[in-house]
Amino acid sequence: MNSFDRSTSTTTGMWRVVFYERRGYRIHMDRTGPWLPSKSQAQHWANWFGQLGYHVALQDQMGGMERLSPGLP
């Protein structure tokens, strides 16, 4: 199981937006945003970047990932 397959249901703790892209046959985490104090704030920023065409996911402070962009980059 890779980190994109794990879904986190916790809403507490620190969250950040992770940007990813496809490189050949692999998905590469390209950049990460700053840690934010709530999931809702991170969700807001991820939605904004998603509307601009970026492939994004949310990462919690324990390393769990939630992919938000549909499909693969």
ROKOL-20081 format. One record per residue (C-alpha): residue number from 0; residue in one letter; z negated, x negated, y. Coordinates in Angstrom, 3 decimals. Each point is the difference from the previous one (the first is absolute). Example, Ala and Ser with C-alpha at 12.3 -4.5 7.8 and 13.67 -1.06 7.14 Angstrom:
<torvexs>
<n = 0&res = A&Z = -7.800&X = -12.300&Y = -4.500>;
<n = 1&res = S&Z = 0.660&X = -1.370&Y = 3.440>;
</torvexs>
This chain:
<torvexs>
<n = 0&res = M&Z = 0.000&X = 0.000&Y = 0.000>;
<n = 1&res = N&Z = 0.967&X = -1.485&Y = 3.347>;
<n = 2&res = S&Z = -1.861&X = 0.580&Y = 3.240>;
<n = 3&res = F&Z = 2.509&X = 2.603&Y = 1.272>;
<n = 4&res = D&Z = -0.717&X = 2.241&Y = -3.006>;
<n = 5&res = R&Z = -3.700&X = 0.283&Y = 0.734>;
<n = 6&res = S&Z = -0.910&X = 2.898&Y = 2.229>;
<n = 7&res = T&Z = -3.206&X = -0.020&Y = 1.967>;
<n = 8&res = S&Z = -1.780&X = 3.206&Y = 0.802>;
<n = 9&res = T&Z = -2.756&X = -1.477&Y = 2.154>;
<n = 10&res = T&Z = 0.187&X = 0.741&Y = 3.714>;
<n = 11&res = T&Z = -2.826&X = -2.273&Y = 1.137>;
<n = 12&res = G&Z = 0.162&X = -3.691&Y = 0.768>;
<n = 13&res = M&Z = 2.641&X = -2.144&Y = 1.645>;
<n = 14&res = W&Z = 3.741&X = 0.665&Y = -0.398>;
<n = 15&res = R&Z = 3.197&X = -1.719&Y = 1.110>;
<n = 16&res = V&Z = 3.734&X = 0.579&Y = -0.028>;
<n = 17&res = V&Z = 2.023&X = -2.235&Y = -2.326>;
<n = 18&res = F&Z = 3.737&X = -0.500&Y = 0.511>;
<n = 19&res = Y&Z = 2.155&X = -0.750&Y = -3.023>;
<n = 20&res = E&Z = 3.636&X = -0.746&Y = -0.774>;
<n = 21&res = R&Z = 2.210&X = -0.634&Y = -2.998>;
<n = 22&res = R&Z = 1.028&X = -3.583&Y = -0.719>;
<n = 23&res = G&Z = 2.346&X = -0.082&Y = -2.951>;
<n = 24&res = Y&Z = -1.742&X = 1.817&Y = -2.842>;
<n = 25&res = R&Z = -3.476&X = -0.304&Y = 1.502>;
<n = 26&res = I&Z = -1.910&X = 1.900&Y = 2.627>;
<n = 27&res = H&Z = -1.558&X = -2.408&Y = 2.472>;
<n = 28&res = M&Z = -2.913&X = 0.823&Y = 2.325>;
<n = 29&res = D&Z = 1.432&X = -1.310&Y = 3.224>;
<n = 30&res = R&Z = -2.753&X = 0.508&Y = 2.589>;
<n = 31&res = T&Z = -3.285&X = 1.748&Y = 0.469>;
<n = 32&res = G&Z = -1.479&X = 1.685&Y = 3.028>;
<n = 33&res = P&Z = -3.543&X = -0.410&Y = 1.288>;
<n = 34&res = W&Z = -2.920&X = 1.622&Y = -1.785>;
<n = 35&res = L&Z = -0.783&X = 3.442&Y = 1.389>;
<n = 36&res = P&Z = -3.342&X = 1.826&Y = -0.264>;
<n = 37&res = S&Z = 1.370&X = 3.190&Y = -1.599>;
<n = 38&res = K&Z = 2.699&X = 1.136&Y = -2.384>;
<n = 39&res = S&Z = 1.211&X = 2.608&Y = 2.487>;
<n = 40&res = Q&Z = 0.706&X = -2.674&Y = 2.619>;
<n = 41&res = A&Z = 1.871&X = -2.122&Y = -2.527>;
<n = 42&res = Q&Z = 1.902&X = 3.096&Y = -1.180>;
<n = 43&res = H&Z = 1.010&X = 0.747&Y = 3.592>;
<n = 44&res = W&Z = 1.413&X = -3.512&Y = 0.514>;
<n = 45&res = A&Z = 1.686&X = -0.001&Y = -3.411>;
<n = 46&res = N&Z = 1.729&X = 3.300&Y = 0.807>;
<n = 47&res = W&Z = 1.190&X = -1.377&Y = 3.319>;
<n = 48&res = F&Z = 1.421&X = -3.158&Y = -1.571>;
<n = 49&res = G&Z = 1.534&X = 2.079&Y = -2.806>;
<n = 50&res = Q&Z = 1.860&X = 2.090&Y = 2.579>;
<n = 51&res = L&Z = 1.421&X = -3.236&Y = 1.397>;
<n = 52&res = G&Z = 1.443&X = -0.818&Y = -3.431>;
<n = 53&res = Y&Z = -2.589&X = -2.412&Y = -1.382>;
<n = 54&res = H&Z = -1.197&X = 0.255&Y = -3.605>;
<n = 55&res = V&Z = -3.770&X = 0.206&Y = 0.183>;
<n = 56&res = A&Z = -3.111&X = 0.425&Y = -2.104>;
<n = 57&res = L&Z = -3.708&X = 0.291&Y = 0.746>;
<n = 58&res = Q&Z = -2.465&X = -2.547&Y = -1.333>;
<n = 59&res = D&Z = -3.733&X = 0.569&Y = -0.186>;
<n = 60&res = Q&Z = -2.591&X = -2.749&Y = 0.321>;
<n = 61&res = M&Z = -0.350&X = -0.195&Y = -3.802>;
<n = 62&res = G&Z = 3.717&X = -0.821&Y = -0.391>;
<n = 63&res = G&Z = 1.202&X = 3.411&Y = -1.200>;
<n = 64&res = M&Z = 3.436&X = 1.040&Y = 1.230>;
<n = 65&res = E&Z = 1.529&X = 3.383&Y = 0.826>;
<n = 66&res = R&Z = 3.759&X = -0.058&Y = 0.414>;
<n = 67&res = L&Z = 1.131&X = 2.370&Y = 2.734>;
<n = 68&res = S&Z = 3.741&X = -0.658&Y = 0.181>;
<n = 69&res = P&Z = 2.049&X = 1.925&Y = -2.568>;
<n = 70&res = G&Z = 2.171&X = -2.037&Y = -2.348>;
<n = 71&res = L&Z = 0.421&X = -3.737&Y = -0.052>;
<n = 72&res = P&Z = 0.995&X = -2.079&Y = 3.008>;
</torvexs>
